[in-house]
């Protein structure tokens, strides 16, 4: 009960922040969607980092490292810091400059103008919205699981996810982009600070980092390695035989209350060590490219006051990723072998999505657990708010206003249209999240979402740096991405197959390669664009 009360108080603070930010609202769509392009370096850093550090980063990385070991950091986080910073510098600054110069509020406005094509907006709109929905699912499943776990089931998954949706909707409706930036800044500080506290306390409860790591080395050594060695396989076979024998003995042990013997080594089935092929490792490095096409990141770029506002995010973002990912990956790895009172800390059969929440609940007091859970919620909501806002922005600007140019529409009507569309998409995402809550891991839902956005990055890079790209090439790239992503997603049993590979690599590799080939080949085979249009985006020096 104490934990739930603390979480509710935190949510109340966010609502208050939204109301306060509303006092600065200027009543225009430019202010609502991009905060009148007045966000400075620190707020921009906090907004960008808070938006990228989702339930995927906290709950997903902990669950993935629990399943696959410490190598999760090397597969994704190590490259994310560098790739994200490069995207901010090479894509973000240039798009901000063009947006400030030509008044863009969305990605689609930029692409329509760059390719002088109305059709490209109709192609991109359903794809961008469709790819954002899995990202929303990551946050909603994380929120529902965390709320339910923190309240010991008193608050159901469905109720927890609904509460988070309502709170986020209220403060973005009142505050818009400015309220979102303020909330992101506040919540980013909260989850970084409380995350460090959680790491310190939990590692202490496990005997310290050295003892916790030693336990993993003894019971699950493959969780600390990239490759599975022969001695690890032999140890696994021996442990499996011991476990199976113990299970047989337990069936006739009338004194057993748990159904298994008390020996630590046979409480849970041993985990088979698995190596990580080089092609899989290398293809994982393409996933962070997705930040270059996230519509909510694009919207944050447009809020910057000046190009110099990007300096701090480019430098500090990789360091903050290190600060968040190292503790969460270590906690997930330690959880594979952690014992409490002779029993596994993480009960067999637990969802990977709930690993971090279980550790917080089991190893901290209710008061501290409430604050730490609030920190997890902060990370989840700091991305949901930006995603909600960007959905409203692209619908209002790219569909509603674009196709009603001949009608006089007031500023309040524009904002209202945005809010109605966002509520509709959130309701759909909420229903899907409730249906999938026990069937999909947050980490792999995120991977599929990021893979689709990463495949669109060649398009934005070409639009910014390659004069020869053509509208037909852009169409080919977008359609190739959409068709290939859907086909691969279906082949993976709609994301349920966590080990799915294509041609021995992560699907993102095939998607990026196919998208790039389609873009280049079709562009070279079709007439180049008019020089007057190119002069607008590539002015002569």
N, C-alpha and C positions, 0 to 999 in steps of 0.2 A: 504493500500500500504506500509506503514511504517513497519508494522509487517512482511509482506512478504519479504521486503528488508533485515531486520535483520536476518530472518531465512536463506535466501540465503547466507548472509555473513558468518553465522555460518557453513553452509555446505561447503563453500569455505575453511574455516579453517581446516575442517576435511580432505579435499582433500590435502591440503598443508602438514598436518601431515602424511598422507600416503606417499607422495613423499619424505619427510624427512626420514621416517623410511626405505624406500627402499634403502637408501644409506648404511644401515647397513646389508642389505640382503647378505648372504654368497653364494647364488646360489645353495643351496641343499634343498632337500625335508624335511630333518630333521629341517633345519632352518625355512623353509616356514611354516611347520605344527606345530612345537613345540618350535620354537625360540631357537633351540640348547639347550633346557632344562636349560635356564639361567635366569629365572624370579625370582626376590626376593620377600620377604614377602609383601611389600606395593603394588607392582604391581599385585601380585597374589590376594591380598584382593580386590583391585579395579576391577580386571578382573572378579573374581568370583561373586562379588556383582553386578557389572554392568550387567553381563550376566543373573543373576537371576531376576533382577529388570527390567522387560519388560513393554510393554504396558499393560500387565495383571496387574502389580502392581500399575501403576499410573492411567491409564484410566479405566481399568477393575475394580479395587477396588473401585474407586469413583462411577462408574456406578452401581456396585453391592450394595454398601451401600445406594445409592439413591433409589434403588428398595427395598432393604430388611432391611436396617437399620444398626446400629452400630455393630450388632452382627457379621458382616462379619469379623471384626478383630479377634474376639475370635475363629471363625470357622477355620481360615486359618493362619493369620499372627502370632498369639501367639505361635502356634506349629511350624511354619516354622523356627523361629529363633533357636529353640532347635534342631529340626530334621536335619536341614541343617548342623549345626555345628557337630552333631554326624556323619553324612554321610562323611563330610570332614575328620574327625578324624579316623573313623573305616573303611571307604572304600577308601577315597582319598589317604591317606598316604600309605596304603598297595599297592594300584594299582600304585602309583608313584614309589615305591620301585621296584616292579616287572618290570615296564616299563623301568626304568633306567637300571636295571640289564640285561634284555633280549631284549631291543631295541624296545618295542612296540610303535606304533604311534596311534593305534586305539583300541577301545573296542574289535572289532571282532578278531584282532590279538591275544589279550589276551585269549579270549574264545576258539579260534582254538587251541592254544597251550595248554591251561589248559585241554581241553577235547580230545586233539589229534584227532580233527575232522574237516575236510574241510566242511562238510555239514552244520555244525552249522553256518558258515559264510553266506551261501546261505539262511538259515532261517532268520537270524538276519538282514541282509542288507535291504530287502524290508520293514521289520517291523520298524526298526529304522528310515529309510527315511520317511516311511508313517506316523509315529508319529511326526516327526519333522515338516512336512508340516502344520498341524494345528497350531503349534507354530509359524511358519512363517506367517500364516494367522492372528494371533493375532497382530503381529507387523505391517503387511501391512495394515490391516483394521484400526488400530490405527493411523498409519502415514497418510493414505489418509483422514481419518475423521478430524484429527487435522489440516492438511494443508488446507483443504477445509474450515473448520470453521474459522481458523485464517485469511484467506484471504477474508472472507465474500462471499465465493463461486466463487471468481474470478479464483482461482486455483481449478479445479475439483478434486473429489476424485481420479479418475484414474490418472490424471497428478501428483498429490501429492505423491501417492504411487509409481509411476514410478520414480519420481525424487529421492526419498529416496533409492529405489533399486539400481539405477545407482550410486549414491554417495557411498553407502556402498560397492558395487562391485568394484568400482575403488580403494578405499583405501585398501581393503583386497587383491586385485590383486597385488598392488604395495608393500604393507607392510607385507603380510602374518600374521603369529601368533604374531610377534613382533609388527607390525603396529596395529593389533587388540588389543593387550594388552595396547599399548600406547593410542589408541583411547578410549578404555574402561576406562582407568584411568582418562583421561581428561573429558570424558562425564559423568562419575560417579560423579566427583567433581562438574561439571556443574549442573547436575540435582538435587543433594543434596542441593547445595547452593541456586539455583533458586527456588527449591521446598519450602525451608524454607521461602524465601522471598514471594513467592506466598501465602503461608499459612498465613503469618503475614498480608499481605495487604488485602486479601479477608476476613479474619476474622474481620479485622478492619472495612471494608466496611459494614459488616453485623452487626456492633454494638459491636463487641468483642465476644469472645468465650461464655461468660455467656449469653449474649442476644441472640446469634444465637441458643444456646442449649435450652434456654427458649422458643423460637419460635417453636422449634420442639416438646417440651414437651406439648405445648398448642395445636398445630394443628395436629401433628402426633406422639403422645406419644409412640406408639408401635415401632417406629423406634429407641427408646432408650432402648428397653427391649428385653430379649430373649424369653419371653413367652407372649402370648396375654391374658390379664386379662379380666374378665367379664365386668368391667366398661369401658374398652377400646372398647369392642364389642358394648356395649350400646351407647357409644359416637359416634361410627362409624355409627350405624343405624340412629341416630338422624341427624348426618351431611349429610348422604345420602338422607334422606327425604328432608332436607333443600335444598340440591343441586338440586334434581329433581324438587322441587317446583319452585326454582329460574329459572331453565331452561324453565319450562312451562311459567313463567311470562315473561321471556326474549323474547319469541317468539312473544309476542304482544306488546313489548315495542319499539315503533318506535323511541324513542330518544336514544336507546342504539346503540353505534357504535361498541361494541365488541361482541355483541350477548349474553352477560351475565351481570347480575347486578353488580354494583361496590363493593358489600360487599366482604371483604377479604375471608370470610368463604365459599363463594359459587363460587369463580372464577374457581376452578378446582374440579373435583370429588374427594371425600375423598378416602383414600387408606385403604383397609380392613386390620386390624391387623392380623398377622399370627405368630404363635408360632414356635419354633424350637425344634422338637423332639430330645430326648437325643441320640438315635441311629444315627441320621443324624449328630449331632454335633460331636460325637465320631468318626464316619467314615470319617469326613472331616480331621481328624488328620493324616490319612494315605496318603493324597495327597502330602505333602511335601517330602515323601520318594522318589518321582520321581527324585529329584536332584542326587540320587545315580546312576541313569542310563542314565542321559542326556549325549548324545555323545559329546556335546560342553563343558560340565563341565569336562568330562573325559579328553578332550584335554587340557583344562586349567590346570588340575592337572599335566599332563605330562610336562608342561612347567616349573614347579618349579625347582629352583636351588638345593634345598636340602629338607630333611624332616622338618627341622626347619622352612622352609618358610611357613609351614601350621599353625604355632602357632598363628600368627596374625589373619588370616582368621577365625580360630576356635573361638577365643575370641571376635573379633570385629564384625563379620558378624551378630550375633543376635541383637547387638546394632544398627547397620545401618538399619536393617529391621524395628526396632521400629521407627527409625528416619523418615523413608519414609512412612510406612503404617499408622501410627497414624494420620498425617495430611490429607492424601488422604481420609481415611475413614471418618474422621470428616467432611471434606468438602462435601463429598457425602451425608452424613446424614443431614447436615445443609441445603443443596440445596433442600431438600424435602419441606421445609417450608419458604425458603427465598423469600422475596418480594422486588421488585424495582419499585418505583413510582406506588404502588398499584397493580402491576401485578406480577405474579409468575416469579421468576428469570429464571427458567427452563420452557419453554413453554410446554404445554400439548402435548404429543405425541413425544417429543424429544427422540432420541436414547440415551440409557444409555452410549454408547460409547463416546458421545459428551458432557457429563455433565461437565467435568473439563474444556474443551475448551470453552464452553459457559460461565462458571464462569470467566475465565481469560479474555475473550473478553468483557464481560459486566461490569466487576468491576475494570478494570485497564485501563491505557492510552495505545494508540497504541505502543509507544516505549517500555514501560514496558511489555505490552502484547507480543511484539515480543521476548523479552528476555525470558519471562516465557514459551512461546511456544517452543522456542529453547531448553529450559530445558526438556520439554516433549519429544521433538524429540530426545534429547540425551539419554533418558532412552530407547526409542524404538530402536534406532540404536545400543546401547551398547549390545543388545542381538542379533539383526539381523546379525551383523558382525560375531559373534562367530558361529552362526548357519550355515551361508553360508560357513565359513571356514571348519567346521567339516564335512559338506556334501561332500565337495571336497576331504577331507582327507580320508573318509571311502570309497569313490568310487575309488580313485587313488590307495590306499594301499590294499584294500580288494577285489577289482574286477579287475581293470585294470592291476596292477602289479602282483597280485597274480596269475592270469591266463595267464600271459605272462612272466613267470619266465625264459623261455628258450630263450628269445630274449633280446638283448642289448638295453636298453632304456635310453636315456640321461636324465639328471636332468631337462632340459628345457621342454622336452616332457612330463615328469611326471607332472610338474606344469601346463602345458597347458591342459592336460587331466582333471585335477582337475577343472580348470577354465571353461572349456566347459560344464562339467557336472553341475556345480553350476549354470551357466546361464540357462541351460535347466530346472532345478528344480525351479529356481526363476521365470521364465516365467510362468510355470504351476501354481505356488502358486499365482502369481500376477493375472492371469486370474480368478482363483477360488475366490480370494479376491474381485475382481470387481463384480463377480456374487453374492456373499454372503453379500456384504457391508451393506445392510439394513435389513438383515434377521437373523443375529446371533450376540449375545453379546460377546464381547471380553472375559469377565470373564468366561463364560461357555464353550467357545471354548478351553480356557486354561485348565479348569478343566478336560475336556475329554482327552486332550493331556497328562496332568500330570498323569491321572489315568492309562493310558496305560504304561507309563514308571514306575510308582510305582509298577505295577504288575510284572515287570521284576526284581525288586530289590531282591526278594528271590533268584533269579538265581546268581546274583553277590555275594551276601553274602555267599551262599553255596559254590561257586567256591573259595572264599577266606578262608573260615573257616571250611568247612566240608569235610573231606577226603572221605567220603562214597558216595558223589554225583557222578553220572555216566553220560556219554553222553546221554543215553536214557532218564534219568530223566530231563536233560537239554532240550532235544527236546520236551518232554511232557509239560514242563513248558512254553516254548515259544509258542508252538502250542495252548495250552489251553488259554494263554493270548490273542493271535491273534483272535481265533474263538470267545471267550467270549466278547472281546472288540467290535468286528464288530457287533455281535448280539445285544449287549446292545445299541450301537450307533444307529443302525437302529431302535430299539424299541423307542428310544428317539426322533424319527423323525430327525435323523442326527444332533442331538444337538440343535434342535429348541425348544424342551420342557425343559424349564429352571428348572422346578420342578420335573424332572424325578428321581424316586427312584426305587431301586430293593430290594425286601424283607425289605422294610422300611428303607433302608440305601442308602448312596451314592454308585454308581456303583463300585467305587474303592475298597470298602470292599469285594465285591464278587469276583472281579478280583484278588486281592491279596491272598485271601483264596484259590480260585481255583488253582491259579498258584503254591502256596506253597504245596497244597495237591498232585498235579500232580508230582511235583518235588520230594517230599519225598517218595511217594508210589512207583513210577516207579524206583527210585534209589535203594530202598531197595529190589525191586523185580528183579533187574538185577545185573550181576557180577560187583564187584568193579574194579576200574582201576588198572593198573600195578603199583607196588611199585616204579619202577624207575621213572615213571612220577610223582607220588605223592611226591617223594623225592625232585623234582625240585621246588615244590611249598610249601612243608612242610618239610624243611630240618631238619634232626636230630640235636639236640643241644648237 
